[in-house]
Amino acid sequence: MKNDRDSRNAEELEKSKATIRRLKKSPCRMRTHGKSLNDKLESYRHLSENIPCAAYSVLPQKNTPPLFVSSKIEEITGYPADAFLKDPYLKMKIVHPNDRDRVRQALEDTRENKGPLDIEYRILTKDGRERWVRDKDSPVLNRAGETTRINGFMEDITARVSMEEALIKSEERYRDLVENAGDIIIVLQDERIKYFNRKAIELTGYTRDEISFTPFEKFVHPDDMKQIVRRYNQRISGKNLDERFQFRLRKNNGSYLWAEVGSKLIEWEGRPAILDFITDISGRKEALDALHRSEQQLQSTFDSIKESVCLLDTENRIIKHNRAMGRLCGKRNEVIENRYCYEVVHGLNRRFEDCPFEEMVRTRHRAGTTMDLDGRWYEVSIDPIITADNELIGGVHIMRDITQKKLDEKQRSDMEQRSRQTRKFESLGVMAGGIAHDFNNLLTAVL
């Protein structure tokens, strides 16, 4: 369940760089809707920045800078997000030397297998401090099964790791720390809770006696029970499970809160037991759900636009497109995102002369042109995407099919030309009639 949830979270935030513009059919209203998109972009960015971990999105190719890194990364590493965007090697450079080979091997294995990454390791911050982080990402695959981007989260778990190590070394020495911990800490043995801290009472609302004499299964949502039992049996049998997972914890009032748990096999009173660290993630889940709903709403709006629309980064790469653009370019490239616009739309291997994208970047205003593509005419416009800090981060590329308009214009032009010819013939007829009349008059006088 946790893997599915984290995979969905990664898909949502991967699109954190990519934003969607609400556009109208009438081109005269594009600037108004450009402002609306910037407002939505800032709202989308605000949601991602308020998730309590650093979000990132990268391309699958090695040694390429990230597409997006949230500002939370500075709180964890001491380095600003811009440093990671400029140096594609920085993330590996800050990995603790003793963990670097293990992290590099894990990355290579997951990239080769196109699977998710979930690893904990140490880093050295900018000021030289050592921290533990949990790095989890998931690949985004296209219909062809190719990885188009990788989205993930980096979380500072230094406090949790320190707590776990301290508790394993000496339960008595750190009892006060456990009792006042921000997470629920419990010891499970024989499917009963043998020990719990104050946080368990605070978050669930149960009394100490209710927790002590109630089977643990009564605190778990029925749909999550199978996973809990399976992992409990694996832990008790000695199997090492590194990843944390999510489940729903029942409260005394009958409601449920979302929790994330990490477990360790320990010895309790001379027998095997499970030490669980349970974190209330309800707030984080609500933020992620809100982000997901916002993304879905924006994508639906994006796909409802009849014109072919895509978002470009500052390098002219397509980072997102609507359904109409997919239909238009699908016949040329099955994979559209992360490809250059000139490659996907025009079938070229380099930018062409008079490309409106270059003009847009230079002027930071709308640029446009008309083009003939596969026998149909399109009106092309590109509007800049500018942040509140006046930074150009890309453009909105719109292609409107004007083939019928061109045909109508040609038809009107042909009709006007025929009308002019007709009027000329009529003038010649009047002129000829006048000449004939004058000639008749002359002949009458002669006769």
NORNOR-V516732 format. One record per pair of residues at least 6 apart in sequence whose ideal C-beta (glycine too) atoms are under 6 Angstrom apart, sorted by the first residue. I is the first residue (numbers start at 1). J is the second residue. D is the distance in Angstrom with one decimal. If there is no record, write none. Layout:
i & j & d
I & J & D
I & J & D
This chain:
i & j & d
1 & 227 & 5.8
2 & 245 & 3.5
2 & 246 & 4.6
5 & 246 & 5.6
6 & 136 & 5.8
7 & 138 & 4.5
9 & 288 & 5.4
10 & 137 & 6.0
10 & 138 & 3.9
10 & 151 & 4.0
10 & 152 & 5.7
12 & 291 & 5.4
12 & 292 & 4.8
12 & 295 & 5.6
13 & 48 & 5.9
13 & 55 & 4.4
13 & 151 & 5.5
14 & 57 & 4.6
14 & 140 & 5.6
14 & 149 & 5.6
14 & 151 & 2.8
15 & 295 & 5.9
16 & 48 & 4.7
16 & 55 & 5.8
16 & 57 & 6.0
16 & 68 & 5.0
17 & 57 & 5.6
17 & 67 & 4.7
17 & 68 & 3.6
18 & 311 & 5.9
18 & 319 & 4.7
18 & 320 & 3.9
19 & 41 & 4.2
19 & 44 & 5.8
20 & 298 & 4.0
20 & 302 & 4.3
21 & 37 & 3.5
21 & 396 & 5.0
22 & 33 & 5.6
22 & 36 & 5.3
22 & 301 & 5.1
23 & 33 & 5.1
23 & 305 & 5.3
24 & 33 & 5.9
34 & 383 & 5.3
47 & 291 & 4.5
48 & 55 & 5.5
48 & 70 & 5.6
49 & 70 & 5.6
49 & 71 & 5.8
50 & 287 & 5.9
51 & 287 & 5.5
52 & 284 & 5.8
53 & 153 & 4.6
53 & 155 & 4.0
54 & 70 & 5.4
54 & 72 & 4.1
54 & 73 & 4.0
54 & 76 & 5.6
54 & 154 & 4.4
55 & 70 & 4.4
55 & 153 & 5.7
56 & 66 & 5.4
56 & 69 & 4.7
56 & 152 & 5.7
57 & 67 & 4.5
57 & 68 & 4.4
57 & 149 & 5.7
57 & 151 & 4.8
58 & 66 & 4.7
58 & 150 & 5.1
60 & 147 & 4.2
63 & 88 & 5.1
64 & 88 & 5.7
65 & 85 & 5.3
65 & 88 & 4.6
66 & 84 & 5.7
66 & 85 & 5.9
69 & 81 & 4.2
69 & 84 & 4.7
71 & 81 & 5.4
73 & 81 & 5.4
74 & 80 & 4.9
76 & 156 & 4.7
77 & 94 & 5.9
77 & 125 & 5.5
78 & 125 & 4.1
78 & 126 & 3.1
78 & 127 & 5.6
79 & 126 & 5.3
83 & 90 & 5.9
84 & 90 & 5.3
94 & 123 & 4.8
94 & 124 & 5.6
95 & 103 & 5.2
95 & 123 & 5.9
96 & 122 & 3.7
99 & 121 & 4.2
99 & 122 & 5.3
103 & 121 & 5.2
106 & 119 & 5.0
110 & 117 & 4.4
114 & 139 & 5.4
114 & 147 & 5.7
116 & 138 & 4.5
117 & 137 & 4.8
118 & 136 & 4.7
118 & 243 & 4.8
119 & 135 & 5.4
120 & 134 & 5.0
122 & 130 & 5.6
122 & 132 & 5.6
123 & 131 & 5.4
123 & 133 & 5.6
125 & 131 & 5.9
131 & 158 & 4.7
132 & 157 & 5.0
132 & 158 & 4.6
132 & 161 & 4.2
133 & 154 & 5.4
133 & 156 & 5.9
134 & 155 & 4.6
134 & 157 & 4.8
135 & 154 & 5.2
136 & 152 & 5.7
136 & 153 & 5.5
137 & 150 & 5.2
137 & 152 & 2.6
139 & 147 & 4.4
139 & 150 & 5.1
140 & 148 & 5.3
140 & 149 & 4.9
141 & 147 & 5.9
142 & 148 & 5.3
142 & 335 & 5.3
144 & 334 & 5.6
148 & 337 & 5.3
148 & 338 & 5.5
166 & 174 & 4.6
167 & 174 & 5.7
178 & 185 & 5.3
178 & 197 & 5.2
179 & 197 & 5.0
179 & 198 & 5.4
181 & 197 & 6.0
183 & 277 & 5.3
183 & 278 & 6.0
183 & 279 & 4.9
184 & 199 & 4.8
184 & 200 & 4.6
184 & 278 & 3.9
185 & 197 & 4.7
185 & 277 & 5.8
186 & 193 & 5.2
186 & 196 & 4.5
186 & 276 & 5.0
187 & 194 & 4.6
187 & 195 & 4.0
187 & 268 & 5.4
187 & 273 & 5.3
187 & 275 & 5.7
188 & 216 & 6.0
188 & 274 & 4.3
189 & 268 & 5.6
189 & 273 & 4.0
191 & 215 & 5.8
191 & 216 & 5.7
193 & 211 & 5.7
193 & 216 & 5.7
196 & 211 & 5.6
203 & 280 & 5.8
204 & 251 & 5.1
204 & 252 & 6.0
205 & 251 & 5.3
205 & 252 & 3.5
206 & 252 & 4.9
217 & 225 & 5.9
219 & 249 & 6.0
219 & 250 & 5.1
220 & 228 & 5.3
221 & 248 & 3.6
221 & 256 & 5.6
224 & 247 & 4.1
224 & 248 & 5.6
235 & 263 & 5.5
235 & 265 & 5.3
235 & 274 & 5.1
236 & 272 & 5.6
244 & 260 & 5.3
244 & 262 & 4.3
246 & 260 & 5.1
248 & 256 & 4.1
249 & 257 & 5.4
249 & 259 & 4.6
250 & 256 & 5.6
257 & 280 & 5.8
257 & 282 & 4.9
258 & 281 & 5.2
258 & 282 & 5.1
258 & 285 & 4.7
259 & 278 & 5.0
259 & 280 & 5.9
260 & 279 & 4.8
260 & 281 & 4.9
261 & 276 & 5.3
261 & 278 & 4.8
262 & 277 & 4.9
263 & 274 & 5.3
263 & 276 & 5.2
264 & 275 & 4.5
266 & 273 & 5.6
266 & 275 & 4.7
302 & 322 & 4.6
303 & 322 & 5.1
303 & 323 & 4.4
305 & 322 & 5.6
307 & 398 & 5.3
307 & 400 & 4.8
308 & 324 & 4.5
308 & 325 & 4.1
308 & 328 & 4.5
308 & 399 & 4.2
309 & 322 & 4.8
309 & 325 & 5.9
309 & 398 & 5.2
310 & 318 & 4.9
310 & 321 & 3.8
310 & 325 & 4.8
310 & 397 & 4.9
311 & 319 & 5.2
311 & 320 & 4.4
311 & 394 & 5.9
312 & 341 & 5.9
312 & 394 & 5.2
312 & 395 & 4.8
312 & 397 & 5.4
313 & 319 & 5.3
313 & 394 & 4.7
314 & 394 & 5.9
316 & 340 & 5.4
316 & 341 & 5.1
316 & 357 & 5.4
317 & 338 & 5.9
317 & 340 & 5.7
318 & 336 & 5.7
318 & 337 & 5.5
318 & 339 & 5.9
318 & 341 & 5.9
321 & 336 & 5.6
329 & 336 & 5.6
329 & 344 & 5.0
333 & 344 & 5.1
336 & 344 & 5.6
342 & 348 & 4.7
342 & 351 & 5.3
356 & 367 & 3.9
356 & 368 & 5.6
356 & 369 & 5.1
356 & 382 & 5.1
357 & 382 & 5.6
359 & 367 & 3.8
360 & 367 & 4.2
360 & 382 & 4.5
360 & 384 & 5.7
360 & 395 & 5.4
364 & 384 & 5.1
366 & 381 & 5.8
366 & 383 & 4.9
367 & 382 & 5.3
368 & 380 & 5.8
368 & 381 & 4.0
369 & 380 & 5.3
370 & 379 & 5.4
371 & 378 & 5.5
371 & 380 & 5.9
376 & 403 & 4.5
377 & 402 & 5.1
377 & 403 & 4.8
377 & 406 & 4.7
378 & 399 & 4.7
378 & 401 & 5.9
379 & 400 & 4.6
379 & 402 & 4.8
380 & 399 & 5.4
381 & 398 & 5.1
382 & 395 & 4.7
382 & 397 & 5.2
383 & 396 & 4.7
384 & 392 & 5.7
384 & 395 & 5.5
385 & 393 & 5.4
385 & 394 & 4.7
386 & 392 & 5.6
387 & 393 & 5.9
